[in-house]
Amino acid sequence: MYTIISNKGNLIMNKVWSDTEKQFIKDHAHDMKDKELLEELSQKTSRKITLQGIRKQRRKIGIVKKRGRGLCEILLGENNDDIKST
């Protein structure tokens, strides 16, 4: 399913993420970098997914990764006080 968004007269089509795709991000965000999630999901779904799209979905789900290069720690909880690391 797609949603159509108008951007200054231009039509942009956005793919609506399936529950399976969202669940994959939930299950693997703690042990995979966003780029790895992107590659795996792109291969599984046979569609082009952008790094920005992965990050946006992960944040919508409520998963915030700790800042820093190559870190796979996830900040959990309402105030992101708890840390889950791999």
trRosetta pair geometry for C-beta under 8 A, 3 or more apart (Angstrom, degrees):
i j d omega theta_ij theta_ji phi_ij phi_ji
1 15 7.8 112 79 -160 48 56
1 16 4.5 -18 86 35 95 129
2 13 4.8 -4 -177 -172 133 104
2 14 6.5 146 -159 72 75 42
2 15 5.9 -45 -102 -100 78 45
2 16 6.6 -157 -96 -9 22 87
3 13 7.4 152 75 -155 40 56
3 14 5.1 -18 60 62 90 99
3 16 6.1 92 -19 -61 96 98
4 11 5.7 -18 -167 -163 106 104
4 12 7.3 144 -158 72 55 45
4 13 5.7 -28 -101 -100 69 69
4 14 7.9 180 -86 20 22 76
5 11 7.5 137 72 -158 42 54
5 12 4.9 -28 67 66 93 98
5 13 7.8 168 21 -90 76 21
5 14 6.2 36 -5 -9 117 114
6 9 7.0 27 -174 -76 99 10
6 10 7.2 143 -160 72 56 41
6 11 6.1 -33 -101 -98 63 61
6 12 7.7 166 -97 19 15 81
7 10 4.9 -31 70 66 86 95
7 11 7.7 153 22 -99 78 12
7 12 5.3 34 -3 -11 121 121
15 47 6.8 101 -78 142 167 155
17 21 4.9 -119 -169 83 90 129
17 22 5.6 102 135 -54 121 92
17 57 5.7 107 -70 -117 168 132
18 21 4.7 99 56 5 80 100
18 22 7.1 -145 96 -1 44 87
19 22 5.6 -56 -147 40 34 112
19 23 6.1 37 153 -23 67 107
20 23 5.7 -54 -146 36 28 112
20 24 6.5 36 152 -25 62 102
21 24 5.6 -48 -151 28 33 115
21 25 6.9 33 151 -17 62 101
21 41 6.2 74 -143 -146 96 122
21 45 6.7 19 -92 -70 118 138
21 57 7.6 -55 130 -173 104 160
22 25 5.7 -53 -156 34 35 111
22 26 6.5 37 148 -19 66 105
22 57 6.5 -134 -108 179 77 116
22 61 6.1 160 -165 -86 98 121
23 26 5.4 -51 -148 36 37 115
23 27 6.1 32 155 -18 68 109
24 27 5.9 -58 -144 40 28 109
24 28 6.1 -13 169 13 64 118
24 37 7.6 141 129 -152 99 94
24 40 7.5 -159 168 114 129 117
24 41 6.2 143 106 -92 145 100
24 44 7.5 -174 -113 61 165 162
25 28 6.7 -80 -136 52 20 86
25 29 5.6 39 170 -54 66 106
25 37 6.1 61 -114 -161 76 138
25 41 7.7 6 -64 -69 85 140
25 54 7.1 176 -113 -156 121 79
25 57 5.8 -162 -56 117 173 115
25 58 5.5 -139 176 -88 128 77
25 61 6.2 173 103 -12 122 158
25 63 7.3 -167 144 31 99 147
26 29 6.5 -33 -128 1 17 113
26 61 5.9 -144 -77 -179 91 149
26 63 7.0 -178 -112 -43 58 138
28 31 6.1 -79 -159 55 61 86
28 32 4.7 9 158 14 101 126
28 37 6.1 155 102 -101 117 95
28 40 7.4 -60 121 72 167 157
29 32 6.8 -74 -115 55 20 84
29 37 6.9 14 -94 -77 63 144
29 58 5.7 134 -115 -134 136 117
29 63 4.9 40 121 158 166 158
29 65 7.2 -134 171 -69 103 104
29 74 6.2 82 118 -88 105 134
30 72 6.2 90 173 157 40 100
30 74 5.0 -72 -100 -10 82 130
30 84 5.7 -49 -127 117 128 117
30 85 7.9 179 -168 -140 97 15
30 86 5.5 129 148 -45 87 118
31 72 6.0 66 -120 163 23 148
31 86 4.6 141 -98 -113 77 168
32 36 4.1 -126 -172 90 101 125
32 37 5.2 128 114 -56 125 79
32 40 7.2 -38 -165 3 161 140
32 72 7.0 113 37 -128 13 129
33 36 4.7 96 54 5 75 102
33 37 7.2 -136 97 -4 40 86
33 70 6.8 -51 -88 -129 129 49
33 72 6.6 -96 -72 -85 62 98
34 37 5.5 -52 -150 35 35 115
34 38 6.3 43 150 -25 65 104
34 51 5.9 82 132 -156 115 86
34 54 4.9 143 -167 111 93 130
34 55 5.7 13 -141 -70 149 82
34 58 7.0 -97 -108 -12 102 152
34 65 7.6 -119 -45 -4 103 154
35 38 5.4 -49 -151 32 32 119
35 39 6.6 31 153 -18 64 103
35 51 6.3 -12 -92 -111 68 113
36 39 5.8 -51 -147 36 33 110
36 40 6.2 29 156 -15 65 109
37 40 6.0 -61 -146 41 28 108
37 41 6.0 19 161 -11 66 113
37 54 5.2 134 98 -154 118 136
37 58 7.7 80 99 -64 171 124
38 41 6.3 -62 -141 42 21 103
38 42 6.0 23 161 -21 62 112
38 49 5.6 -158 -148 98 75 105
38 50 7.3 -43 -135 149 125 16
38 51 5.4 -40 -74 -91 154 63
38 53 7.9 112 -113 66 99 93
38 54 4.9 -93 -73 -38 87 147
39 42 5.9 -56 -144 36 24 112
39 43 6.4 22 158 -17 61 109
40 43 5.9 -60 -152 37 27 109
40 44 6.3 21 155 -15 65 111
41 44 5.6 -57 -141 41 33 109
41 45 5.8 7 169 1 70 115
41 49 5.4 -15 101 28 113 162
41 54 7.2 161 33 -97 144 107
42 45 6.6 -68 -134 49 20 93
42 46 7.9 82 169 -88 52 11
42 47 6.8 -117 -140 77 62 46
42 48 6.4 20 -134 -125 111 33
42 49 4.8 -138 -77 27 86 98
43 46 7.6 16 -175 -69 25 51
45 49 7.1 73 56 -37 134 121
49 53 5.3 -124 -171 79 78 137
49 54 6.4 82 148 -53 115 90
50 53 4.4 104 57 -1 80 103
50 54 7.3 -141 97 -4 47 81
51 54 5.7 -49 -153 32 36 112
51 55 6.5 34 151 -16 66 106
52 55 5.8 -55 -148 39 32 111
52 56 6.2 34 154 -21 66 108
53 56 5.8 -54 -144 36 29 111
53 57 6.4 25 159 -15 64 107
54 57 6.1 -61 -150 39 27 107
54 58 6.2 28 155 -20 65 109
55 58 5.7 -56 -146 36 29 112
55 59 6.3 25 157 -15 65 108
56 59 6.0 -59 -149 39 28 108
56 60 6.3 32 152 -22 64 106
57 60 5.5 -52 -146 34 33 114
57 61 6.4 35 154 -20 65 104
58 61 5.8 -55 -154 34 30 112
58 63 4.8 -75 -179 72 85 108
58 65 7.5 3 144 -22 143 101
59 62 7.6 58 -178 -72 34 16
59 63 7.1 -101 -84 63 30 60
59 64 6.6 55 -115 -87 76 74
63 74 5.7 -42 -162 -149 92 122
64 74 7.0 121 71 -162 45 68
64 75 4.6 -33 83 54 100 109
64 80 5.7 -39 63 -110 134 135
65 71 6.9 148 168 98 103 90
65 72 7.1 -59 -142 -143 117 34
65 73 6.8 117 -161 77 69 52
65 74 5.8 -50 -102 -101 58 61
65 75 7.3 149 -135 4 8 85
66 71 5.1 -70 83 125 103 137
66 73 4.0 10 8 77 130 107
66 74 7.2 -119 -16 -77 83 14
66 75 6.0 122 -68 -43 74 94
66 83 6.8 31 -60 -135 129 116
67 71 7.4 48 104 49 21 136
68 71 4.2 51 79 -7 107 131
72 85 7.1 111 89 -151 74 64
72 86 5.1 -32 100 36 123 115
73 83 5.3 -1 -180 -172 119 107
73 84 6.8 159 -159 78 65 45
73 85 4.3 -24 -104 -96 93 87
73 86 7.6 -159 -83 12 52 69
74 83 7.2 150 75 -157 43 57
74 84 4.8 -14 59 59 96 99
74 85 7.7 -178 21 -78 63 43
75 80 3.5 27 152 -163 123 103
75 81 7.8 95 -167 11 93 15
75 82 7.3 128 -166 76 53 52
75 83 6.0 -31 -104 -101 56 71
76 80 6.8 123 54 -131 17 51
76 81 7.9 -56 80 60 62 53
76 82 4.3 -42 71 83 98 106
76 83 7.0 172 17 -92 87 17
76 84 5.5 61 -25 -15 125 106
77 80 5.9 174 68 -81 83 17
77 81 5.0 -50 81 39 148 80
77 82 4.4 109 -19 16 124 102
78 81 8.0 6 60 4 63 98
